Amino acid sequence: MTGVPRHHERTRAVSSAVAAPNESSSSVGGRNRQPPTLANRVEYGALRSVVAVLRRIGLRPASAVGAGLGSLGYRPLKIRREVVEKQLRAAFPQLLPDEVQRIARASYANLGRMTTETALLPSYDRERIIDLFESVEGWSIVEERLARDKGLILVSGHLGNWELGGAYLAARGLPMQAVVRYMANPLFDRYLTRTRERIGLTIVHDDEAVRRVPRALRGGHAIAFLIDQGAVGLASTWVPFFGRLAKTPRGPAVFALRLGAPIVFGVAIRQPSGRFRLTFEPIDTTSTGNLEADVERIVTDYTAALERWVRRAPEQYFWHHRRWKHQRAGTPPELGEPK
């Protein structure tokens, strides 16, 4: 009897800390549930046609095709090319122009590879998914944290192949849930949700996170967040990322502190062999009693972990997102979005 009110109060506390003030996340879900437009249907039809062809040729050839298609975005189409190169110059000011262009071009190819590999995931069985990884480091950290019976928060970024990283965890039998944002095309969104669910992930859209994440953690589940995209309506903290202040989701830190759940950072990096290396490292979630200071420290730490890995494999990062777009009023120009 006494446990019910405690859980209710804890959930309310998490809700107030995670929800952005004066913003409603329901509008995001509402937009996604609008009927698809003709353009949405055409885009989705093209996607399904491409996937059907890729399934016939196998993973490695499909990945190569995806790299070629992705590279077209860099040249000749120049889709967000200015954004990608500008952010690379800001993150790595020591790079020569030729090196910036090389990394930018490679990031388009990686995005194409990742997209095709994800599209093919429903056709892989558990053993095939596990075999895509040539090494896994830090698995004992995941097992030890889960054994604490507080659930587990996994954080990562748009680096390497984050979808395959989640698929690996599900294939290893972890009770996995993933918090995701709605996509603009509702047909794409439903397709990707079905793809993720077929490989064993339970999907939690961001407008449901406040209600469902505490329940999942209390049930001993692992729940994954991507922590490198700020958005309107998403409660965030501004912390350094490559020396500039980046609006970064604070939800994982708040849930960890309120519910006692451990946080582990993980990343799946493509290797020269074409397979992946999956690495986990712990994030310190010790509470000092000062919620705001603790949240900022934890968000800073998992952002710093991501930056370390991006520095190791910058060509595998999603530079296409304007990472420093959102800024607090009064942020000095040298700490804000690069010009």
N, C-alpha and C positions, 0 to 999 in steps of 0.2 A: 504493500500500500504506500509506504513512504517513498519507494523508489520512483513512482510515477511522477509526483510533483517535482522531484529533483531533476529528472530527465527533462521535464517540460521547461523548467527554469534555465537549465543549461542550454537547451536549444534556443530559447528566447535570447539568451546572452550572446550565443554565437550569431544569431540572426542580426542582432543590432550591430555587431562588430563587422560582419561580412557584407551586409547590404549597404550600397552607397546611399548617402543621405539625399533625400528629395528625388530619388530615381526609382523607377519601377522596372524590374526585369521582366514583368509579364508582357510588356510590349514587344520584347524581342521574340518570345515564343509566339505571340499573336501574329507578328509579321510572317513567321515561318509557316504558320498554319493557314495562310491565305492560299487560295487556289493557284496552281502554277500557271504562269503566263505562256503564251505561244513560244516566246524566246526560251523560257525554261524547258519546255518540251523538246524543242529543237536541240538545245545543248545536251539534254539528257539522252536523246536518241543517238546523237553522235558518240557520246561516251559509251553507251552500251554496244554500239557497232564496233568501236575500237577494241573494247574488252573482249568481245567475241573472237576477234582476229588474234589478239595477243594470247588467248588461252590455247590456241591451236599450235603456236610456235614454241611454247615453253618459256620458263622463267628467264634464263640468261639472254636469249635473243630478244625477249620482250623488254628486258631491262635496257638493253642496248638501243632498241627502238625508242624507248622512253627518253633516254639520254639525248638522242637525236632530235626528238620532238621538242624536248625542253630547251635545247640549244637554239632552236628557231626563235624562241622568245627573246634571246639576247641579240641575235642577228639572223635574219633581217627585220624581224617584227619590232624589236626594241621595246618590249613590254616592261615597263617600270625600270628600264635599264639605267636611267639617270638616278633613280632612287637607290638602286643597288650599288652603283659605283660611288655615289656621294657618301653613303653610309660606310662603305669599305674604306674610303679615304679618311673618314673621321675616326674609325676604329683603329686603323693602321696607318698613321700619318707618315711613317717611315717608308712605305712602299712606293716604288717607282710606278709610273702610269701603266707600263706594260704588265707589271705584276698585278695591279688592281684589275686590269681587264682579264687577265688569265683566271684569277679567282672568281670574278663575276661570271665569266662564261661557264666555269666549272660548277658554280652554284645553280645555274639554270639546268645544266645536265643532271645534277644530283636531284633536283626537284622533279624532273621528268622521270628519272629512274624510280624515285620513291613513289610517285603517283602510279606508275604501271605496276610496281610490286604490290602496292596496296590493293589495286583493283583486282589482282589475281589471288589475293589471300583466301577468299572463300573456297578455292579449289585445292588448298593445301590441307593435308591432315596434320595431326599433332607432331608426328615424327619429322615430317618435312619441314615444318616451321622451326623445330629445334635444330635441325641440321643446317639451317641457314646461318647459324652462329658458330664461328670457329673457336671462340673462347668466351668465357663468362668469368668476370672477376668481382669478388665481393658478394657472392650469393649467400655466404654464411651470414652477412650483415642483414639481408632480407629475412632469412630464417630466424635469426635471433630476435629481431625486432617484432616479427609476427608472434613469436612465442610469448611475448609480454602480455598478450591477450587484450591489447588496446586498439587493435586494428593497425593499419600501416598507411601512411601517406607517402606516395611516390611522386616526386616532382621531376620534370624534365623540360626541355625546350625544343624548338623546331630545328633540330640538329640531327644529322645522320638520317636514320629512318625511324622516327618515333612510333609510327604505327606498328612496325615489325617488333619493336621493343615491347610494346604492350601485348602483341600476339604471343611472344615468347613466354611472358609471365603467365598468360592464360593457359598456354600449352603445358607449362610445368605444373599446372593444377592449382595455382593461386586463385582464390575467390576474388576476381578482379572487377572493379568498376572504374569508369573513366568519366571525368567531368569535361564536357565539350561545349563549344559554342555552336549555335545554329548557323548553317550556311545560307547564303542569300538565295540559292536555288533550292526550293523545298524538295524537288525530286532528287537532286544530288544528296541532300541531307538524309533523306530516307534510305537511299542506296548505301551511303557510307555507314549509317546506323545498322542496317541489316548486315553489312560486311563485318563490322566489328562484333556484332552479336553472334554471328556464325562461328567466330573463332573463340568464343567463350567470354567476351567482355560484356558487362552490363553497362549501358550508356545512361549517364545522368546529364541532361542538358543544364546549362548554367542557371536557368531560372528556377530549377528544382533543387539546386545544391544545398541551400540552407536547410531544407527539410530532410533531404535524403542522405547527405553525407554523415551527419551524426549517427543516424540509424545504421548505416553501413559499418562505420568504425566500431560501434558498440557490438555489432554482430561479428567482429573479427575479420572483416574484409579489408583488402588492400584497395585503395582508391587513388587514381592517378590524376595529376593536374599538369597542364603545360603552363609555364609561368613566365613567358616572355612576350606577351601581347597585352597591352593596356587597352581598355575600351570604355566608352561612355556607359555609365551605369554599373561598372565593375569596381568594387571597393579595392583601392590600390594604395601603394606606398611608393614614393619616388626614391629610388636608390641608385647608386652608380652602376653603370654598365658601360665598359670601355671609356670611363672617365666622364660620362655625361649622365645626367639624371634621367632615368627611364621609369615610366609609370608601370608598376609591377604588381600583379595580383597578390593580395595579402591573405586571401582565404586560407591557403594551406597553413600558414603560420598561426592564424587565429584558431582554426580547428585543432591544431596540435596543442596549443596552450590551454584551450578550454576543455578539451576532452582527454588530454594526456597521451595522445597518439604520437608515436615517433615519426620522423621524416627521413626518407632516404632519397638521395638524388641518383638518377640513373640515366645512361645515355648509350645508344646503339650506333656505333661508328662503322661505316663501310671500310673494309680492308682491301688491299690490292688484289686479294684473291677473289673479290666479289662477295665474299661472306662478311659477317659482322662480328665485331667485338662489343660485348655488352658489359658495362662497368657500373658498379654501385658504390656510393660512398655515403656515410651518415652525415646528417645535419644536426647540430646541437640544438635541442629545443628546451634546454633548462630554463625554468621560470624564475625570475628574480622578484616577482610580485608586481612589477611595473609593466602592465600589459602593452602599452604603446611602445615603450623602449624595447621590450622583448620582441614584439612583432617586427619592428624595424630591423633589429639585429638578425633575426631569422631570415627575413626577406633579403637582406643584404648578403647573407651567407649563401643562400641557394642561388642567388643571382651571380655571385662571385664564382661559384662552382661551375655554372653554365659558361661564364666568360672564359674560364681556364680551358674548358673543352673546345669552345669555339676557336680559341687561339691555336689549338692543336690541329683543328680541321676546318679552317674558315671556308673552304670551298663546299662544305657540307651544311652550311647554315642557311636559313631562310632570310636572306638580306632583303627580300622583296617587300617585307612589312616595314612601314615607317616607325621604327622602334622608339624614336624620341619625339614623335609628333605631339603627344599630350604633355603639357608642362604646367606647373604651378605658376600663378602670377608672380612676377618679380624674379624669375629664374634668370641668372646672367646668361647672355648669349653664348658664351663659351661652354656652358653646361647644358644647353638646350639642343634643339634639333639642328643638325649641321646645315649650313646654307650652301 
